[in-house]
Amino acid sequence: MIGLDIAIGILALSMLVTTYRMLTGPDDADRVVAADLLLFGAVGLIAVIGVRVAATFAFDIVLVATVVSFLAALSLARALTRGKR
């Protein structure tokens, strides 16, 4: 249990640093990468909290959030490149 608490703290700290980077990023690509990292940090946090409280539904949320995050990253990459291949 102590290991899970440490993992929650580390994930929360990394999400805080990522939020700062997202707000102060020099360009749009930096902000997109930071937003993607923030969402994956949230997914990791949900997974660790799900293990901590033994909630089986948390893994369903993690699966859906991961797919949504992947699709969002693809669409944002497409928008940043303005559709060029």
PDB file as gemmi writes it, atoms N, CA and C in Angstrom:
CRYST1    1.000    1.000    1.000  90.00  90.00  90.00 P 1                      
ATOM      1  N   MET A   1       0.811  -1.195   0.000  1.00  0.00           N  
ATOM      2  CA  MET A   1       0.000   0.000   0.000  1.00  0.00           C  
ATOM      3  C   MET A   1       0.860   1.268   0.000  1.00  0.00           C  
ATOM      4  N   ILE A   2       1.995   1.225   0.665  1.00  0.00           N  
ATOM      5  CA  ILE A   2       2.853   2.409   0.696  1.00  0.00           C  
ATOM      6  C   ILE A   2       3.402   2.695  -0.701  1.00  0.00           C  
ATOM      7  N   GLY A   3       3.720   1.635  -1.437  1.00  0.00           N  
ATOM      8  CA  GLY A   3       4.199   1.810  -2.804  1.00  0.00           C  
ATOM      9  C   GLY A   3       3.159   2.471  -3.694  1.00  0.00           C  
ATOM     10  N   LEU A   4       1.895   2.106  -3.504  1.00  0.00           N  
ATOM     11  CA  LEU A   4       0.825   2.728  -4.284  1.00  0.00           C  
ATOM     12  C   LEU A   4       0.658   4.196  -3.916  1.00  0.00           C  
ATOM     13  N   ASP A   5       0.797   4.504  -2.627  1.00  0.00           N  
ATOM     14  CA  ASP A   5       0.706   5.902  -2.203  1.00  0.00           C  
ATOM     15  C   ASP A   5       1.843   6.733  -2.789  1.00  0.00           C  
ATOM     16  N   ILE A   6       3.029   6.155  -2.840  1.00  0.00           N  
ATOM     17  CA  ILE A   6       4.168   6.852  -3.443  1.00  0.00           C  
ATOM     18  C   ILE A   6       3.928   7.055  -4.937  1.00  0.00           C  
ATOM     19  N   ALA A   7       3.385   6.041  -5.600  1.00  0.00           N  
ATOM     20  CA  ALA A   7       3.085   6.154  -7.030  1.00  0.00           C  
ATOM     21  C   ALA A   7       2.049   7.241  -7.289  1.00  0.00           C  
ATOM     22  N   ILE A   8       1.043   7.338  -6.431  1.00  0.00           N  
ATOM     23  CA  ILE A   8       0.026   8.383  -6.574  1.00  0.00           C  
ATOM     24  C   ILE A   8       0.671   9.762  -6.429  1.00  0.00           C  
ATOM     25  N   GLY A   9       1.558   9.904  -5.454  1.00  0.00           N  
ATOM     26  CA  GLY A   9       2.241  11.184  -5.261  1.00  0.00           C  
ATOM     27  C   GLY A   9       3.115  11.565  -6.439  1.00  0.00           C  
ATOM     28  N   ILE A  10       3.850  10.598  -6.971  1.00  0.00           N  
ATOM     29  CA  ILE A  10       4.725  10.873  -8.114  1.00  0.00           C  
ATOM     30  C   ILE A  10       3.902  11.235  -9.345  1.00  0.00           C  
ATOM     31  N   LEU A  11       2.815  10.516  -9.583  1.00  0.00           N  
ATOM     32  CA  LEU A  11       1.958  10.831 -10.728  1.00  0.00           C  
ATOM     33  C   LEU A  11       1.324  12.210 -10.585  1.00  0.00           C  
ATOM     34  N   ALA A  12       0.874  12.543  -9.378  1.00  0.00           N  
ATOM     35  CA  ALA A  12       0.276  13.861  -9.156  1.00  0.00           C  
ATOM     36  C   ALA A  12       1.303  14.970  -9.376  1.00  0.00           C  
ATOM     37  N   LEU A  13       2.525  14.751  -8.912  1.00  0.00           N  
ATOM     38  CA  LEU A  13       3.579  15.748  -9.109  1.00  0.00           C  
ATOM     39  C   LEU A  13       3.919  15.908 -10.592  1.00  0.00           C  
ATOM     40  N   SER A  14       3.996  14.797 -11.305  1.00  0.00           N  
ATOM     41  CA  SER A  14       4.298  14.883 -12.737  1.00  0.00           C  
ATOM     42  C   SER A  14       3.170  15.571 -13.498  1.00  0.00           C  
ATOM     43  N   MET A  15       1.932  15.354 -13.065  1.00  0.00           N  
ATOM     44  CA  MET A  15       0.811  16.034 -13.714  1.00  0.00           C  
ATOM     45  C   MET A  15       0.847  17.535 -13.431  1.00  0.00           C  
ATOM     46  N   LEU A  16       1.288  17.914 -12.250  1.00  0.00           N  
ATOM     47  CA  LEU A  16       1.408  19.330 -11.912  1.00  0.00           C  
ATOM     48  C   LEU A  16       2.472  20.013 -12.776  1.00  0.00           C  
ATOM     49  N   VAL A  17       3.616  19.357 -12.933  1.00  0.00           N  
ATOM     50  CA  VAL A  17       4.685  19.905 -13.771  1.00  0.00           C  
ATOM     51  C   VAL A  17       4.238  19.961 -15.231  1.00  0.00           C  
ATOM     52  N   THR A  18       3.516  18.947 -15.676  1.00  0.00           N  
ATOM     53  CA  THR A  18       3.022  18.921 -17.048  1.00  0.00           C  
ATOM     54  C   THR A  18       2.008  20.030 -17.284  1.00  0.00           C  
ATOM     55  N   THR A  19       1.169  20.309 -16.304  1.00  0.00           N  
ATOM     56  CA  THR A  19       0.205  21.401 -16.432  1.00  0.00           C  
ATOM     57  C   THR A  19       0.931  22.737 -16.593  1.00  0.00           C  
ATOM     58  N   TYR A  20       1.990  22.933 -15.827  1.00  0.00           N  
ATOM     59  CA  TYR A  20       2.785  24.160 -15.976  1.00  0.00           C  
ATOM     60  C   TYR A  20       3.361  24.248 -17.384  1.00  0.00           C  
ATOM     61  N   ARG A  21       3.883  23.143 -17.879  1.00  0.00           N  
ATOM     62  CA  ARG A  21       4.464  23.140 -19.229  1.00  0.00           C  
ATOM     63  C   ARG A  21       3.394  23.403 -20.283  1.00  0.00           C  
ATOM     64  N   MET A  22       2.194  22.875 -20.055  1.00  0.00           N  
ATOM     65  CA  MET A  22       1.115  23.073 -21.016  1.00  0.00           C  
ATOM     66  C   MET A  22       0.692  24.544 -21.057  1.00  0.00           C  
ATOM     67  N   LEU A  23       0.695  25.197 -19.920  1.00  0.00           N  
ATOM     68  CA  LEU A  23       0.270  26.594 -19.865  1.00  0.00           C  
ATOM     69  C   LEU A  23       1.339  27.557 -20.368  1.00  0.00           C  
ATOM     70  N   THR A  24       2.607  27.190 -20.252  1.00  0.00           N  
ATOM     71  CA  THR A  24       3.685  28.105 -20.633  1.00  0.00           C  
ATOM     72  C   THR A  24       4.481  27.631 -21.842  1.00  0.00           C  
ATOM     73  N   GLY A  25       3.971  26.646 -22.559  1.00  0.00           N  
ATOM     74  CA  GLY A  25       4.708  26.112 -23.704  1.00  0.00           C  
ATOM     75  C   GLY A  25       4.955  27.170 -24.764  1.00  0.00           C  
ATOM     76  N   PRO A  26       6.113  27.111 -25.422  1.00  0.00           N  
ATOM     77  CA  PRO A  26       6.438  28.146 -26.404  1.00  0.00           C  
ATOM     78  C   PRO A  26       5.615  28.061 -27.693  1.00  0.00           C  
ATOM     79  N   ASP A  27       5.163  26.883 -28.068  1.00  0.00           N  
ATOM     80  CA  ASP A  27       4.364  26.785 -29.291  1.00  0.00           C  
ATOM     81  C   ASP A  27       3.258  25.747 -29.122  1.00  0.00           C  
ATOM     82  N   ASP A  28       2.445  25.611 -30.159  1.00  0.00           N  
ATOM     83  CA  ASP A  28       1.287  24.720 -30.084  1.00  0.00           C  
ATOM     84  C   ASP A  28       1.681  23.254 -29.963  1.00  0.00           C  
ATOM     85  N   ALA A  29       2.749  22.859 -30.614  1.00  0.00           N  
ATOM     86  CA  ALA A  29       3.173  21.457 -30.544  1.00  0.00           C  
ATOM     87  C   ALA A  29       3.550  21.072 -29.119  1.00  0.00           C  
ATOM     88  N   ASP A  30       4.219  21.967 -28.413  1.00  0.00           N  
ATOM     89  CA  ASP A  30       4.557  21.711 -27.008  1.00  0.00           C  
ATOM     90  C   ASP A  30       3.302  21.535 -26.164  1.00  0.00           C  
ATOM     91  N   ARG A  31       2.321  22.368 -26.411  1.00  0.00           N  
ATOM     92  CA  ARG A  31       1.078  22.297 -25.644  1.00  0.00           C  
ATOM     93  C   ARG A  31       0.319  21.003 -25.930  1.00  0.00           C  
ATOM     94  N   VAL A  32       0.346  20.559 -27.178  1.00  0.00           N  
ATOM     95  CA  VAL A  32      -0.336  19.316 -27.543  1.00  0.00           C  
ATOM     96  C   VAL A  32       0.332  18.122 -26.877  1.00  0.00           C  
ATOM     97  N   VAL A  33       1.641  18.083 -26.903  1.00  0.00           N  
ATOM     98  CA  VAL A  33       2.369  16.980 -26.267  1.00  0.00           C  
ATOM     99  C   VAL A  33       2.132  16.990 -24.764  1.00  0.00           C  
ATOM    100  N   ALA A  34       2.124  18.175 -24.158  1.00  0.00           N  
ATOM    101  CA  ALA A  34       1.879  18.275 -22.719  1.00  0.00           C  
ATOM    102  C   ALA A  34       0.455  17.844 -22.375  1.00  0.00           C  
ATOM    103  N   ALA A  35      -0.513  18.207 -23.200  1.00  0.00           N  
ATOM    104  CA  ALA A  35      -1.892  17.791 -22.947  1.00  0.00           C  
ATOM    105  C   ALA A  35      -2.032  16.277 -23.055  1.00  0.00           C  
ATOM    106  N   ASP A  36      -1.358  15.691 -24.034  1.00  0.00           N  
ATOM    107  CA  ASP A  36      -1.388  14.239 -24.183  1.00  0.00           C  
ATOM    108  C   ASP A  36      -0.733  13.560 -22.980  1.00  0.00           C  
ATOM    109  N   LEU A  37       0.390  14.085 -22.542  1.00  0.00           N  
ATOM    110  CA  LEU A  37       1.065  13.540 -21.371  1.00  0.00           C  
ATOM    111  C   LEU A  37       0.213  13.696 -20.116  1.00  0.00           C  
ATOM    112  N   LEU A  38      -0.499  14.811 -20.014  1.00  0.00           N  
ATOM    113  CA  LEU A  38      -1.376  15.036 -18.867  1.00  0.00           C  
ATOM    114  C   LEU A  38      -2.508  14.014 -18.846  1.00  0.00           C  
ATOM    115  N   LEU A  39      -3.063  13.718 -20.008  1.00  0.00           N  
ATOM    116  CA  LEU A  39      -4.137  12.726 -20.055  1.00  0.00           C  
ATOM    117  C   LEU A  39      -3.616  11.334 -19.719  1.00  0.00           C  
ATOM    118  N   PHE A  40      -2.436  10.985 -20.201  1.00  0.00           N  
ATOM    119  CA  PHE A  40      -1.886   9.679 -19.853  1.00  0.00           C  
ATOM    120  C   PHE A  40      -1.499   9.604 -18.380  1.00  0.00           C  
ATOM    121  N   GLY A  41      -1.086  10.718 -17.806  1.00  0.00           N  
ATOM    122  CA  GLY A  41      -0.847  10.756 -16.363  1.00  0.00           C  
ATOM    123  C   GLY A  41      -2.128  10.529 -15.584  1.00  0.00           C  
ATOM    124  N   ALA A  42      -3.215  11.131 -16.067  1.00  0.00           N  
ATOM    125  CA  ALA A  42      -4.513  10.926 -15.415  1.00  0.00           C  
ATOM    126  C   ALA A  42      -4.961   9.478 -15.541  1.00  0.00           C  
ATOM    127  N   VAL A  43      -4.702   8.868 -16.689  1.00  0.00           N  
ATOM    128  CA  VAL A  43      -5.042   7.455 -16.874  1.00  0.00           C  
ATOM    129  C   VAL A  43      -4.245   6.594 -15.897  1.00  0.00           C  
ATOM    130  N   GLY A  44      -2.960   6.887 -15.759  1.00  0.00           N  
ATOM    131  CA  GLY A  44      -2.137   6.151 -14.799  1.00  0.00           C  
ATOM    132  C   GLY A  44      -2.606   6.352 -13.376  1.00  0.00           C  
ATOM    133  N   LEU A  45      -3.002   7.575 -13.053  1.00  0.00           N  
ATOM    134  CA  LEU A  45      -3.499   7.872 -11.712  1.00  0.00           C  
ATOM    135  C   LEU A  45      -4.793   7.118 -11.431  1.00  0.00           C  
ATOM    136  N   ILE A  46      -5.687   7.064 -12.403  1.00  0.00           N  
ATOM    137  CA  ILE A  46      -6.934   6.307 -12.239  1.00  0.00           C  
ATOM    138  C   ILE A  46      -6.631   4.826 -12.047  1.00  0.00           C  
ATOM    139  N   ALA A  47      -5.664   4.308 -12.805  1.00  0.00           N  
ATOM    140  CA  ALA A  47      -5.309   2.892 -12.678  1.00  0.00           C  
ATOM    141  C   ALA A  47      -4.736   2.582 -11.302  1.00  0.00           C  
ATOM    142  N   VAL A  48      -3.841   3.432 -10.816  1.00  0.00           N  
ATOM    143  CA  VAL A  48      -3.232   3.184  -9.504  1.00  0.00           C  
ATOM    144  C   VAL A  48      -4.268   3.320  -8.392  1.00  0.00           C  
ATOM    145  N   ILE A  49      -5.126   4.319  -8.494  1.00  0.00           N  
ATOM    146  CA  ILE A  49      -6.180   4.469  -7.484  1.00  0.00           C  
ATOM    147  C   ILE A  49      -7.146   3.289  -7.550  1.00  0.00           C  
ATOM    148  N   GLY A  50      -7.418   2.793  -8.763  1.00  0.00           N  
ATOM    149  CA  GLY A  50      -8.271   1.615  -8.904  1.00  0.00           C  
ATOM    150  C   GLY A  50      -7.682   0.393  -8.230  1.00  0.00           C  
ATOM    151  N   VAL A  51      -6.378   0.222  -8.335  1.00  0.00           N  
ATOM    152  CA  VAL A  51      -5.716  -0.887  -7.643  1.00  0.00           C  
ATOM    153  C   VAL A  51      -5.759  -0.659  -6.141  1.00  0.00           C  
ATOM    154  N   ARG A  52      -5.553   0.578  -5.728  1.00  0.00           N  
ATOM    155  CA  ARG A  52      -5.516   0.917  -4.288  1.00  0.00           C  
ATOM    156  C   ARG A  52      -6.834   0.624  -3.598  1.00  0.00           C  
ATOM    157  N   VAL A  53      -7.957   0.943  -4.256  1.00  0.00           N  
ATOM    158  CA  VAL A  53      -9.268   0.740  -3.625  1.00  0.00           C  
ATOM    159  C   VAL A  53      -9.962  -0.523  -4.136  1.00  0.00           C  
ATOM    160  N   ALA A  54      -9.278  -1.303  -4.962  1.00  0.00           N  
ATOM    161  CA  ALA A  54      -9.801  -2.553  -5.525  1.00  0.00           C  
ATOM    162  C   ALA A  54     -11.102  -2.334  -6.286  1.00  0.00           C  
ATOM    163  N   ALA A  55     -11.108  -1.310  -7.138  1.00  0.00           N  
ATOM    164  CA  ALA A  55     -12.282  -1.000  -7.956  1.00  0.00           C  
ATOM    165  C   ALA A  55     -12.068  -1.571  -9.357  1.00  0.00           C  
ATOM    166  N   THR A  56     -12.889  -2.541  -9.732  1.00  0.00           N  
ATOM    167  CA  THR A  56     -12.718  -3.174 -11.039  1.00  0.00           C  
ATOM    168  C   THR A  56     -13.190  -2.284 -12.179  1.00  0.00           C  
ATOM    169  N   PHE A  57     -14.119  -1.377 -11.920  1.00  0.00           N  
ATOM    170  CA  PHE A  57     -14.616  -0.513 -12.985  1.00  0.00           C  
ATOM    171  C   PHE A  57     -13.569   0.518 -13.426  1.00  0.00           C  
ATOM    172  N   ALA A  58     -12.556   0.749 -12.621  1.00  0.00           N  
ATOM    173  CA  ALA A  58     -11.521   1.723 -12.974  1.00  0.00           C  
ATOM    174  C   ALA A  58     -10.772   1.281 -14.226  1.00  0.00           C  
ATOM    175  N   PHE A  59     -10.632  -0.008 -14.440  1.00  0.00           N  
ATOM    176  CA  PHE A  59      -9.903  -0.486 -15.605  1.00  0.00           C  
ATOM    177  C   PHE A  59     -10.699  -0.271 -16.891  1.00  0.00           C  
ATOM    178  N   ASP A  60     -12.029  -0.305 -16.803  1.00  0.00           N  
ATOM    179  CA  ASP A  60     -12.847   0.043 -17.965  1.00  0.00           C  
ATOM    180  C   ASP A  60     -12.652   1.512 -18.328  1.00  0.00           C  
ATOM    181  N   ILE A  61     -12.598   2.358 -17.319  1.00  0.00           N  
ATOM    182  CA  ILE A  61     -12.371   3.784 -17.547  1.00  0.00           C  
ATOM    183  C   ILE A  61     -10.996   4.008 -18.167  1.00  0.00           C  
ATOM    184  N   VAL A  62     -10.006   3.279 -17.696  1.00  0.00           N  
ATOM    185  CA  VAL A  62      -8.647   3.405 -18.229  1.00  0.00           C  
ATOM    186  C   VAL A  62      -8.613   3.004 -19.698  1.00  0.00           C  
ATOM    187  N   LEU A  63      -9.281   1.921 -20.052  1.00  0.00           N  
ATOM    188  CA  LEU A  63      -9.312   1.484 -21.450  1.00  0.00           C  
ATOM    189  C   LEU A  63      -9.943   2.526 -22.356  1.00  0.00           C  
ATOM    190  N   VAL A  64     -11.092   3.046 -21.968  1.00  0.00           N  
ATOM    191  CA  VAL A  64     -11.792   4.040 -22.786  1.00  0.00           C  
ATOM    192  C   VAL A  64     -10.967   5.322 -22.888  1.00  0.00           C  
ATOM    193  N   ALA A  65     -10.408   5.777 -21.777  1.00  0.00           N  
ATOM    194  CA  ALA A  65      -9.610   7.007 -21.790  1.00  0.00           C  
ATOM    195  C   ALA A  65      -8.360   6.852 -22.651  1.00  0.00           C  
ATOM    196  N   THR A  66      -7.765   5.678 -22.664  1.00  0.00           N  
ATOM    197  CA  THR A  66      -6.576   5.449 -23.484  1.00  0.00           C  
ATOM    198  C   THR A  66      -6.912   5.515 -24.970  1.00  0.00           C  
ATOM    199  N   VAL A  67      -8.021   4.912 -25.361  1.00  0.00           N  
ATOM    200  CA  VAL A  67      -8.430   4.956 -26.771  1.00  0.00           C  
ATOM    201  C   VAL A  67      -8.768   6.386 -27.183  1.00  0.00           C  
ATOM    202  N   VAL A  68      -9.496   7.100 -26.334  1.00  0.00           N  
ATOM    203  CA  VAL A  68      -9.852   8.486 -26.635  1.00  0.00           C  
ATOM    204  C   VAL A  68      -8.596   9.350 -26.728  1.00  0.00           C  
ATOM    205  N   SER A  69      -7.648   9.133 -25.844  1.00  0.00           N  
ATOM    206  CA  SER A  69      -6.411   9.905 -25.866  1.00  0.00           C  
ATOM    207  C   SER A  69      -5.611   9.634 -27.136  1.00  0.00           C  
ATOM    208  N   PHE A  70      -5.572   8.391 -27.550  1.00  0.00           N  
ATOM    209  CA  PHE A  70      -4.850   8.050 -28.773  1.00  0.00           C  
ATOM    210  C   PHE A  70      -5.486   8.727 -29.983  1.00  0.00           C  
ATOM    211  N   LEU A  71      -6.805   8.682 -30.064  1.00  0.00           N  
ATOM    212  CA  LEU A  71      -7.493   9.318 -31.189  1.00  0.00           C  
ATOM    213  C   LEU A  71      -7.334  10.834 -31.152  1.00  0.00           C  
ATOM    214  N   ALA A  72      -7.345  11.413 -29.966  1.00  0.00           N  
ATOM    215  CA  ALA A  72      -7.144  12.859 -29.847  1.00  0.00           C  
ATOM    216  C   ALA A  72      -5.738  13.250 -30.285  1.00  0.00           C  
ATOM    217  N   ALA A  73      -4.753  12.447 -29.923  1.00  0.00           N  
ATOM    218  CA  ALA A  73      -3.376  12.737 -30.330  1.00  0.00           C  
ATOM    219  C   ALA A  73      -3.232  12.658 -31.850  1.00  0.00           C  
ATOM    220  N   LEU A  74      -3.882  11.685 -32.459  1.00  0.00           N  
ATOM    221  CA  LEU A  74      -3.829  11.580 -33.918  1.00  0.00           C  
ATOM    222  C   LEU A  74      -4.474  12.781 -34.595  1.00  0.00           C  
ATOM    223  N   SER A  75      -5.637  13.181 -34.107  1.00  0.00           N  
ATOM    224  CA  SER A  75      -6.330  14.300 -34.739  1.00  0.00           C  
ATOM    225  C   SER A  75      -5.589  15.616 -34.517  1.00  0.00           C  
ATOM    226  N   LEU A  76      -4.988  15.796 -33.355  1.00  0.00           N  
ATOM    227  CA  LEU A  76      -4.225  17.022 -33.118  1.00  0.00           C  
ATOM    228  C   LEU A  76      -2.951  17.059 -33.954  1.00  0.00           C  
ATOM    229  N   ALA A  77      -2.322  15.921 -34.137  1.00  0.00           N  
ATOM    230  CA  ALA A  77      -1.142  15.872 -35.002  1.00  0.00           C  
ATOM    231  C   ALA A  77      -1.526  16.195 -36.439  1.00  0.00           C  
ATOM    232  N   ARG A  78      -2.669  15.711 -36.847  1.00  0.00           N  
ATOM    233  CA  ARG A  78      -3.146  16.008 -38.202  1.00  0.00           C  
ATOM    234  C   ARG A  78      -3.457  17.495 -38.354  1.00  0.00           C  
ATOM    235  N   ALA A  79      -4.055  18.077 -37.316  1.00  0.00           N  
ATOM    236  CA  ALA A  79      -4.384  19.498 -37.370  1.00  0.00           C  
ATOM    237  C   ALA A  79      -3.122  20.362 -37.365  1.00  0.00           C  
ATOM    238  N   LEU A  80      -2.109  19.968 -36.601  1.00  0.00           N  
ATOM    239  CA  LEU A  80      -0.873  20.751 -36.555  1.00  0.00           C  
ATOM    240  C   LEU A  80      -0.111  20.709 -37.873  1.00  0.00           C  
ATOM    241  N   THR A  81      -0.193  19.583 -38.566  1.00  0.00           N  
ATOM    242  CA  THR A  81       0.494  19.483 -39.856  1.00  0.00           C  
ATOM    243  C   THR A  81      -0.385  19.968 -40.999  1.00  0.00           C  
ATOM    244  N   ARG A  82      -1.579  20.400 -40.678  1.00  0.00           N  
ATOM    245  CA  ARG A  82      -2.554  20.916 -41.643  1.00  0.00           C  
ATOM    246  C   ARG A  82      -2.868  19.906 -42.742  1.00  0.00           C  
ATOM    247  N   GLY A  83      -2.917  18.631 -42.352  1.00  0.00           N  
ATOM    248  CA  GLY A  83      -3.324  17.579 -43.267  1.00  0.00           C  
ATOM    249  C   GLY A  83      -2.237  17.076 -44.198  1.00  0.00           C  
ATOM    250  N   LYS A  84      -1.021  17.604 -44.102  1.00  0.00           N  
ATOM    251  CA  LYS A  84       0.063  17.140 -44.974  1.00  0.00           C  
ATOM    252  C   LYS A  84       0.550  15.785 -44.508  1.00  0.00           C  
ATOM    253  N   ARG A  85       0.991  14.977 -45.444  1.00  0.00           N  
ATOM    254  CA  ARG A  85       1.482  13.645 -45.086  1.00  0.00           C  
ATOM    255  C   ARG A  85       2.970  13.583 -45.133  1.00  0.00           C  
TER     256      ARG A  85                                                      
END                                                                             
